[in-house]
């Protein structure tokens, strides 16, 4: 039996939402174990986080250089790191890991800017180590099923794509650790809402349809007075086959929690998936019939079945989808293929989307070409 892969974490310390999510997801299949980390830029907080994660305090390091040097000397050193820090730290953290010969699983977006993403892509190519991104929603079984059905022609030729990601938690003052860095250009990068959740919507649209966005018309706004980065986004899309699209992302819609929804319409039907009811995929047919496809049933194909962990009617969701990405990443680290695992191409495409939309909206440029970066797998 293969030993468990050893994971280090960068960021994700006390008070962070995403750090424990990564830990739970990574360890769900018992293929991975969190053993070390630089959990905070503050050495004391990093050490305190070792107790929260129940790991050896000697492996809670004060900085990246110390962690990589120390872990390299151990027979049981880390196999990869997860980057769960704010956007501005993604490039330096990945650079340090790759220089140490350590594989990388990173939170999205890939970096804080397109220029940094291009630099990182070159470093990954030179290092030859696996790199993946946690575009979580591509790990849901019924998102995989939606992709398979679109590819198989279940709705015919794609004509229209509507993807929405609605939240309301930043409708007021950005108080607290998780909010503050997201509205700070120095830490978040050029995009606010668009870089935080808009990239999820963009990646989901390209992932499910199998089509690349070629042009866009963007209207990004900082609605909350005094805010430097966008918190509300309305973007028209044009896909490579001529299909039209709409992407809406907002963090100021009071009452919305995590309202990610995608609707895709073809000349023979349409489908709908909502993250808040993730175990149902609605398929409309042109003859008027509607099928509700449920996770954990014989309705779904082999790829979705392989990502389903419980029988039908037993809810699965966010953590399980995250865990599916870690399962795929573990397979890659062991030398297998995981073609649907988001990686460099998704990262470059998403950063190109952010930069193009931010620039076009600021300049009131109308329709513009999406900078050609990467390719949807």
VOTI-682941 format. One record per residue (C-alpha): x negated, y, z negated; residue number from 1. Coordinates in Angstrom, 3 decimals. Layout:
// VOTI-682941
+----------+----------+----------+-----+
!       xx !       yy !       zz ! num !
+----------+----------+----------+-----+
!        X !        Y !        Z ! NUM !
...
+----------+----------+----------+-----+
// end
This chain:
// VOTI-682941
+----------+----------+----------+-----+
!       xx !       yy !       zz ! num !
+----------+----------+----------+-----+
!    0.000 !    0.000 !    0.000 !   1 !
!   -1.273 !    3.480 !    0.838 !   2 !
!   -2.322 !    5.604 !   -2.108 !   3 !
!   -0.376 !    8.757 !   -2.832 !   4 !
!   -1.667 !   11.835 !   -1.040 !   5 !
!   -3.025 !   14.504 !   -3.377 !   6 !
!   -1.603 !   18.004 !   -3.012 !   7 !
!   -2.947 !   21.359 !   -4.151 !   8 !
!   -0.733 !   24.438 !   -4.295 !   9 !
!   -1.584 !   28.066 !   -3.644 !  10 !
!    0.926 !   30.378 !   -5.315 !  11 !
!    4.202 !   29.078 !   -6.679 !  12 !
!    3.369 !   29.821 !  -10.313 !  13 !
!    5.585 !   30.900 !  -13.208 !  14 !
!    8.647 !   32.846 !  -12.027 !  15 !
!    8.419 !   31.677 !   -8.417 !  16 !
!   11.459 !   30.034 !   -6.833 !  17 !
!    9.695 !   28.219 !   -4.023 !  18 !
!    6.832 !   26.564 !   -5.925 !  19 !
!    8.987 !   24.025 !   -7.789 !  20 !
!   10.953 !   23.385 !   -4.587 !  21 !
!    7.746 !   22.398 !   -2.811 !  22 !
!    6.726 !   20.185 !   -5.727 !  23 !
!   10.093 !   18.387 !   -5.975 !  24 !
!   10.320 !   17.896 !   -2.211 !  25 !
!    6.752 !   16.716 !   -1.783 !  26 !
!    7.069 !   14.120 !   -4.537 !  27 !
!   10.550 !   12.829 !   -3.678 !  28 !
!    9.315 !    9.900 !   -1.577 !  29 !
!    6.406 !    9.144 !   -3.929 !  30 !
!    3.944 !    9.537 !   -1.078 !  31 !
!    2.523 !   12.803 !   -2.440 !  32 !
!    1.508 !   14.040 !   -5.873 !  33 !
!    0.786 !   17.616 !   -6.968 !  34 !
!   -2.558 !   17.478 !   -8.796 !  35 !
!   -4.172 !   20.925 !   -8.557 !  36 !
!   -3.625 !   24.542 !   -7.633 !  37 !
!   -4.330 !   28.236 !   -7.746 !  38 !
!   -0.839 !   29.098 !   -8.900 !  39 !
!   -1.409 !   32.818 !   -9.403 !  40 !
!   -3.952 !   35.538 !   -8.671 !  41 !
!   -4.073 !   35.920 !  -12.457 !  42 !
!   -6.261 !   33.144 !  -13.923 !  43 !
!   -4.272 !   33.039 !  -17.164 !  44 !
!   -0.956 !   32.615 !  -15.363 !  45 !
!   -2.467 !   29.957 !  -13.113 !  46 !
!   -3.559 !   28.012 !  -16.180 !  47 !
!   -0.164 !   28.428 !  -17.828 !  48 !
!    1.492 !   27.043 !  -14.699 !  49 !
!   -0.414 !   23.769 !  -15.153 !  50 !
!    1.772 !   23.078 !  -18.189 !  51 !
!    4.926 !   23.828 !  -16.181 !  52 !
!    3.847 !   21.390 !  -13.482 !  53 !
!    2.466 !   18.883 !  -16.021 !  54 !
!   -0.915 !   18.604 !  -14.345 !  55 !
!   -4.417 !   18.540 !  -15.798 !  56 !
!   -5.172 !   22.131 !  -16.940 !  57 !
!   -8.742 !   21.660 !  -15.707 !  58 !
!   -7.302 !   21.564 !  -12.182 !  59 !
!   -5.450 !   24.882 !  -12.457 !  60 !
!   -8.082 !   27.105 !  -10.896 !  61 !
!   -8.672 !   30.869 !  -11.117 !  62 !
!   -9.351 !   31.352 !   -7.385 !  63 !
!   -9.505 !   29.561 !   -4.040 !  64 !
!  -13.291 !   29.259 !   -3.857 !  65 !
!  -13.428 !   27.517 !   -7.224 !  66 !
!  -10.618 !   25.131 !   -6.335 !  67 !
!  -12.064 !   24.011 !   -3.007 !  68 !
!  -15.606 !   23.677 !   -4.375 !  69 !
!  -14.452 !   21.754 !   -7.437 !  70 !
!  -12.016 !   19.491 !   -5.606 !  71 !
!  -14.647 !   18.625 !   -2.975 !  72 !
!  -16.822 !   17.158 !   -5.732 !  73 !
!  -14.106 !   14.850 !   -7.032 !  74 !
!  -13.477 !   11.328 !   -5.780 !  75 !
!   -9.794 !   12.066 !   -6.263 !  76 !
!   -9.896 !   15.550 !   -4.671 !  77 !
!   -6.952 !   17.104 !   -2.846 !  78 !
!   -5.975 !   15.925 !    0.646 !  79 !
!   -4.055 !   19.075 !    1.567 !  80 !
!   -2.754 !   22.348 !    0.195 !  81 !
!    0.664 !   23.921 !    0.245 !  82 !
!    0.662 !   27.705 !    0.661 !  83 !
!    3.553 !   29.158 !   -1.352 !  84 !
!    2.269 !   32.716 !   -1.774 !  85 !
!    3.529 !   35.985 !   -0.192 !  86 !
!    3.012 !   36.492 !    3.542 !  87 !
!   -0.125 !   38.630 !    3.348 !  88 !
!   -1.952 !   35.759 !    1.664 !  89 !
!   -1.090 !   33.072 !    4.231 !  90 !
!   -4.047 !   33.754 !    6.537 !  91 !
!   -6.803 !   34.007 !    3.903 !  92 !
!   -5.443 !   30.967 !    2.069 !  93 !
!   -5.236 !   28.873 !    5.242 !  94 !
!   -8.657 !   30.090 !    6.350 !  95 !
!  -10.228 !   28.982 !    3.060 !  96 !
!   -8.523 !   25.601 !    3.210 !  97 !
!   -9.511 !   24.880 !    6.788 !  98 !
!  -13.106 !   25.938 !    6.108 !  99 !
!  -13.133 !   23.355 !    3.314 ! 100 !
!  -11.784 !   20.686 !    5.675 ! 101 !
!   -8.404 !   20.582 !    3.938 ! 102 !
!   -5.096 !   20.242 !    5.808 ! 103 !
!   -2.395 !   22.891 !    5.335 ! 104 !
!    1.358 !   22.945 !    4.767 ! 105 !
!    2.496 !   26.571 !    4.702 ! 106 !
!    5.605 !   28.513 !    3.893 ! 107 !
!    7.005 !   30.498 !    6.795 ! 108 !
!    6.285 !   32.889 !    8.379 ! 109 !
!    2.903 !   31.729 !    9.626 ! 110 !
!    1.191 !   35.007 !    8.643 ! 111 !
!    1.982 !   38.681 !    8.074 ! 112 !
!    1.398 !   39.671 !   11.716 ! 113 !
!    1.088 !   38.239 !   15.214 ! 114 !
!   -2.607 !   39.153 !   15.364 ! 115 !
!   -3.196 !   37.133 !   12.195 ! 116 !
!   -1.178 !   34.229 !   13.614 ! 117 !
!   -3.351 !   34.173 !   16.716 ! 118 !
!   -6.473 !   34.192 !   14.558 ! 119 !
!   -5.112 !   31.347 !   12.450 ! 120 !
!   -4.209 !   29.307 !   15.524 ! 121 !
!   -7.829 !   29.529 !   16.664 ! 122 !
!   -9.077 !   28.479 !   13.237 ! 123 !
!   -6.731 !   25.468 !   13.236 ! 124 !
!   -7.966 !   24.417 !   16.666 ! 125 !
!  -11.573 !   24.684 !   15.543 ! 126 !
!  -11.018 !   22.850 !   12.263 ! 127 !
!   -9.028 !   19.994 !   13.754 ! 128 !
!   -7.009 !   19.534 !   10.566 ! 129 !
!   -3.213 !   19.096 !   10.407 ! 130 !
!   -1.150 !   22.239 !    9.914 ! 131 !
!    2.611 !   22.499 !    9.422 ! 132 !
!    5.236 !   25.079 !    8.469 ! 133 !
!    8.232 !   24.620 !    6.198 ! 134 !
!   11.014 !   25.686 !    8.512 ! 135 !
!   13.261 !   23.822 !    6.123 ! 136 !
!   16.444 !   23.675 !    8.135 ! 137 !
!   14.882 !   21.569 !   10.894 ! 138 !
!   14.622 !   18.830 !    8.247 ! 139 !
!   18.385 !   18.458 !    7.789 ! 140 !
!   19.725 !   15.207 !    9.287 ! 141 !
!   22.605 !   16.900 !   11.093 ! 142 !
!   20.334 !   19.587 !   12.546 ! 143 !
!   18.319 !   16.737 !   14.035 ! 144 !
!   21.596 !   15.217 !   15.222 ! 145 !
!   22.686 !   18.522 !   16.793 ! 146 !
!   19.384 !   18.756 !   18.651 ! 147 !
!   19.722 !   15.180 !   19.917 ! 148 !
!   23.289 !   15.744 !   21.106 ! 149 !
!   22.441 !   18.952 !   22.944 ! 150 !
!   19.491 !   17.195 !   24.613 ! 151 !
!   21.752 !   14.296 !   25.611 ! 152 !
!   24.214 !   16.666 !   27.308 ! 153 !
!   27.047 !   16.324 !   24.792 ! 154 !
!   28.098 !   19.953 !   25.328 ! 155 !
!   26.806 !   20.284 !   28.877 ! 156 !
!   24.694 !   23.243 !   29.952 ! 157 !
!   24.122 !   25.696 !   27.103 ! 158 !
!   25.796 !   29.047 !   27.767 ! 159 !
!   25.983 !   30.858 !   24.421 ! 160 !
!   24.142 !   30.643 !   21.104 ! 161 !
!   25.224 !   32.460 !   17.951 ! 162 !
!   23.003 !   32.087 !   14.892 ! 163 !
!   23.629 !   33.929 !   11.640 ! 164 !
!   21.715 !   34.096 !    8.377 ! 165 !
!   23.622 !   36.162 !    5.825 ! 166 !
!   22.541 !   37.009 !    2.281 ! 167 !
!   23.495 !   39.758 !   -0.155 ! 168 !
!   20.857 !   39.597 !   -2.878 ! 169 !
!   18.963 !   42.690 !   -1.660 ! 170 !
!   22.034 !   44.924 !   -1.339 ! 171 !
!   20.825 !   46.932 !   -4.332 ! 172 !
!   17.476 !   47.659 !   -5.919 ! 173 !
!   14.754 !   45.116 !   -5.205 ! 174 !
!   14.102 !   44.157 !   -8.804 ! 175 !
!   11.986 !   41.202 !   -9.865 ! 176 !
!    8.988 !   39.321 !   -8.541 ! 177 !
!   10.782 !   37.558 !   -5.692 ! 178 !
!   12.380 !   40.759 !   -4.377 ! 179 !
!    9.525 !   43.228 !   -4.802 ! 180 !
!    7.027 !   41.678 !   -2.432 ! 181 !
!    9.649 !   41.127 !    0.261 ! 182 !
!   10.264 !   44.872 !    0.635 ! 183 !
!    6.566 !   45.812 !    0.477 ! 184 !
!    4.892 !   46.135 !    3.919 ! 185 !
!    1.484 !   45.441 !    2.363 ! 186 !
!    2.610 !   41.993 !    1.258 ! 187 !
!    5.470 !   41.070 !    3.581 ! 188 !
!    4.070 !   42.424 !    6.854 ! 189 !
!    5.865 !   44.456 !    9.504 ! 190 !
!    9.190 !   42.666 !    9.094 ! 191 !
!   11.426 !   42.522 !    6.050 ! 192 !
!   14.639 !   40.568 !    6.475 ! 193 !
!   13.595 !   39.502 !    9.963 ! 194 !
!   10.373 !   37.969 !    8.657 ! 195 !
!   11.987 !   36.399 !    5.609 ! 196 !
!   15.144 !   34.791 !    7.026 ! 197 !
!   15.382 !   36.009 !   10.627 ! 198 !
!   12.540 !   33.690 !   11.605 ! 199 !
!   14.514 !   30.743 !   10.185 ! 200 !
!   17.465 !   31.643 !   12.423 ! 201 !
!   15.207 !   32.116 !   15.448 ! 202 !
!   13.370 !   28.821 !   14.932 ! 203 !
!   16.671 !   26.992 !   14.392 ! 204 !
!   18.129 !   28.373 !   17.636 ! 205 !
!   15.135 !   27.259 !   19.696 ! 206 !
!   14.840 !   23.940 !   17.844 ! 207 !
!   18.443 !   22.843 !   18.328 ! 208 !
!   18.888 !   24.074 !   21.902 ! 209 !
!   15.417 !   23.073 !   23.117 ! 210 !
!   15.370 !   26.427 !   24.933 ! 211 !
!   12.996 !   29.351 !   24.534 ! 212 !
!   14.116 !   32.937 !   24.099 ! 213 !
!   12.695 !   35.102 !   26.883 ! 214 !
!   14.215 !   38.551 !   26.251 ! 215 !
!   15.836 !   40.414 !   23.382 ! 216 !
!   17.525 !   43.672 !   22.418 ! 217 !
!   16.980 !   44.489 !   18.749 ! 218 !
!   18.629 !   46.797 !   16.239 ! 219 !
!   16.837 !   46.539 !   12.881 ! 220 !
!   17.689 !   48.807 !    9.979 ! 221 !
!   16.562 !   49.590 !    6.443 ! 222 !
!   20.063 !   50.134 !    5.073 ! 223 !
!   19.200 !   50.584 !    1.400 ! 224 !
!   17.903 !   54.175 !    0.921 ! 225 !
!   14.159 !   54.423 !    0.462 ! 226 !
!   13.426 !   50.917 !    1.733 ! 227 !
!   10.418 !   50.672 !    4.069 ! 228 !
!   11.295 !   47.381 !    5.763 ! 229 !
!   14.414 !   46.177 !    7.544 ! 230 !
!   17.128 !   44.527 !    5.486 ! 231 !
!   19.725 !   44.138 !    8.260 ! 232 !
!   19.155 !   42.826 !   11.814 ! 233 !
!   21.355 !   42.523 !   14.907 ! 234 !
!   19.634 !   41.064 !   17.946 ! 235 !
!   20.910 !   40.039 !   21.370 ! 236 !
!   19.005 !   37.159 !   22.967 ! 237 !
!   18.486 !   35.830 !   26.463 ! 238 !
!   17.330 !   32.225 !   26.833 ! 239 !
!   15.178 !   30.734 !   29.569 ! 240 !
!   18.154 !   29.057 !   31.286 ! 241 !
!   20.092 !   32.332 !   31.359 ! 242 !
!   22.211 !   31.580 !   28.281 ! 243 !
!   23.188 !   34.547 !   26.121 ! 244 !
!   22.669 !   34.651 !   22.397 ! 245 !
!   23.246 !   36.666 !   19.242 ! 246 !
!   21.088 !   36.549 !   16.113 ! 247 !
!   22.365 !   38.238 !   12.966 ! 248 !
!   20.277 !   38.311 !    9.796 ! 249 !
!   21.060 !   40.410 !    6.754 ! 250 !
!   20.196 !   40.590 !    3.073 ! 251 !
!   22.603 !   43.417 !    2.203 ! 252 !
!   25.961 !   41.654 !    2.820 ! 253 !
!   27.455 !   41.661 !   -0.662 ! 254 !
!   28.907 !   38.286 !   -1.632 ! 255 !
!   26.921 !   36.240 !    0.864 ! 256 !
!   24.640 !   33.619 !   -0.672 ! 257 !
!   22.715 !   31.600 !    1.907 ! 258 !
!   25.008 !   31.823 !    4.907 ! 259 !
!   23.015 !   30.196 !    7.693 ! 260 !
!   25.226 !   29.051 !   10.562 ! 261 !
!   24.563 !   28.128 !   14.181 ! 262 !
!   27.129 !   27.805 !   16.963 ! 263 !
!   26.160 !   26.574 !   20.422 ! 264 !
!   28.565 !   26.578 !   23.365 ! 265 !
!   28.065 !   24.763 !   26.643 ! 266 !
!   30.182 !   24.247 !   29.737 ! 267 !
!   31.535 !   20.966 !   28.323 ! 268 !
!   31.835 !   21.702 !   24.621 ! 269 !
!   30.470 !   23.387 !   21.537 ! 270 !
!   28.982 !   22.529 !   18.177 ! 271 !
!   28.839 !   24.223 !   14.791 ! 272 !
!   26.587 !   23.587 !   11.759 ! 273 !
!   26.555 !   25.506 !    8.453 ! 274 !
!   23.830 !   25.214 !    5.849 ! 275 !
!   26.336 !   25.633 !    3.034 ! 276 !
!   28.216 !   22.528 !    4.273 ! 277 !
!   25.192 !   20.702 !    5.663 ! 278 !
!   26.630 !   17.203 !    5.856 ! 279 !
!   29.147 !   18.053 !    8.582 ! 280 !
!   28.525 !   18.861 !   12.232 ! 281 !
!   31.582 !   19.983 !   14.200 ! 282 !
!   31.674 !   19.008 !   17.861 ! 283 !
!   34.320 !   20.583 !   20.124 ! 284 !
!   35.096 !   19.065 !   23.540 ! 285 !
!   36.404 !   20.889 !   26.567 ! 286 !
!   39.482 !   18.626 !   26.620 ! 287 !
!   40.556 !   20.113 !   23.280 ! 288 !
!   39.351 !   17.312 !   21.043 ! 289 !
!   37.225 !   17.935 !   17.960 ! 290 !
!   34.942 !   15.468 !   16.205 ! 291 !
!   33.594 !   15.998 !   12.699 ! 292 !
!   30.260 !   14.214 !   12.540 ! 293 !
!   29.273 !   13.294 !    8.996 ! 294 !
!   25.861 !   12.483 !    7.585 ! 295 !
!   25.315 !    8.954 !    6.330 ! 296 !
!   27.780 !    7.367 !    8.753 ! 297 !
!   27.555 !    5.313 !   11.929 ! 298 !
!   28.377 !    8.455 !   13.923 ! 299 !
!   24.804 !    9.715 !   13.858 ! 300 !
!   21.806 !    8.645 !   15.901 ! 301 !
!   18.536 !    7.038 !   14.825 ! 302 !
!   16.551 !   10.200 !   14.103 ! 303 !
!   19.266 !   11.629 !   11.864 ! 304 !
!   19.730 !    8.215 !   10.231 ! 305 !
!   16.018 !    8.085 !    9.432 ! 306 !
!   16.314 !   11.453 !    7.606 ! 307 !
!   19.428 !   10.483 !    5.622 ! 308 !
!   18.809 !    9.256 !    2.091 ! 309 !
!   22.267 !    8.439 !    0.692 ! 310 !
!   25.495 !    6.829 !    1.958 ! 311 !
!   28.160 !    9.004 !    3.526 ! 312 !
!   30.012 !   11.228 !    1.068 ! 313 !
!   27.029 !   11.591 !   -1.272 ! 314 !
!   25.845 !   15.185 !   -0.829 ! 315 !
!   22.355 !   15.849 !    0.409 ! 316 !
!   20.915 !   19.273 !    0.989 ! 317 !
!   18.027 !   21.656 !    0.647 ! 318 !
!   15.568 !   19.569 !   -1.352 ! 319 !
!   16.114 !   16.497 !    0.808 ! 320 !
!   15.600 !   18.519 !    3.994 ! 321 !
!   12.392 !   19.932 !    2.527 ! 322 !
!   11.351 !   16.395 !    1.587 ! 323 !
!   11.901 !   15.241 !    5.164 ! 324 !
!    9.292 !   17.760 !    6.314 ! 325 !
!    6.862 !   16.512 !    3.681 ! 326 !
!    7.550 !   12.907 !    4.738 ! 327 !
!    6.686 !   13.868 !    8.313 ! 328 !
!    3.560 !   15.704 !    7.142 ! 329 !
!    2.445 !   12.687 !    5.118 ! 330 !
!    2.841 !   10.571 !    8.245 ! 331 !
!    0.631 !   12.977 !   10.185 ! 332 !
!   -2.026 !   12.912 !    7.454 ! 333 !
!   -1.989 !    9.119 !    7.678 ! 334 !
!   -2.516 !    9.274 !   11.435 ! 335 !
!    1.022 !    8.870 !   12.751 ! 336 !
!    3.045 !   11.185 !   14.990 ! 337 !
!    5.845 !   13.501 !   13.827 ! 338 !
!    6.818 !   15.426 !   16.964 ! 339 !
!    9.645 !   17.423 !   15.356 ! 340 !
!    7.569 !   18.719 !   12.435 ! 341 !
!    7.290 !   22.524 !   12.795 ! 342 !
!    3.728 !   23.695 !   13.358 ! 343 !
!    1.475 !   26.109 !   15.210 ! 344 !
!    3.768 !   26.632 !   18.186 ! 345 !
!    6.744 !   27.452 !   15.953 ! 346 !
!    4.573 !   29.821 !   13.929 ! 347 !
!    3.306 !   31.717 !   16.954 ! 348 !
!    6.759 !   31.901 !   18.540 ! 349 !
!    8.287 !   33.244 !   15.328 ! 350 !
!    5.609 !   35.875 !   14.772 ! 351 !
!    5.980 !   36.983 !   18.399 ! 352 !
!    9.721 !   37.277 !   17.779 ! 353 !
!    9.202 !   39.413 !   14.672 ! 354 !
!    6.672 !   41.726 !   16.288 ! 355 !
!    8.672 !   42.120 !   19.490 ! 356 !
!   11.928 !   42.855 !   17.648 ! 357 !
!   10.382 !   45.278 !   15.155 ! 358 !
!    8.582 !   47.228 !   17.884 ! 359 !
!   11.545 !   47.264 !   20.280 ! 360 !
!   13.953 !   48.443 !   17.589 ! 361 !
!   11.598 !   51.152 !   16.318 ! 362 !
!   10.994 !   52.445 !   19.849 ! 363 !
!   14.657 !   52.082 !   20.879 ! 364 !
!   13.279 !   50.195 !   23.878 ! 365 !
!   16.439 !   48.352 !   24.931 ! 366 !
!   15.952 !   44.923 !   26.481 ! 367 !
!   12.335 !   43.718 !   26.296 ! 368 !
!   10.469 !   40.526 !   27.128 ! 369 !
!    9.584 !   38.306 !   24.185 ! 370 !
!    5.811 !   38.160 !   23.978 ! 371 !
!    4.843 !   34.775 !   25.399 ! 372 !
!    3.411 !   32.796 !   22.523 ! 373 !
!    3.439 !   29.053 !   21.916 ! 374 !
!    6.089 !   26.666 !   23.118 ! 375 !
!    9.005 !   24.964 !   21.436 ! 376 !
!    8.185 !   21.292 !   21.143 ! 377 !
+----------+----------+----------+-----+
// end
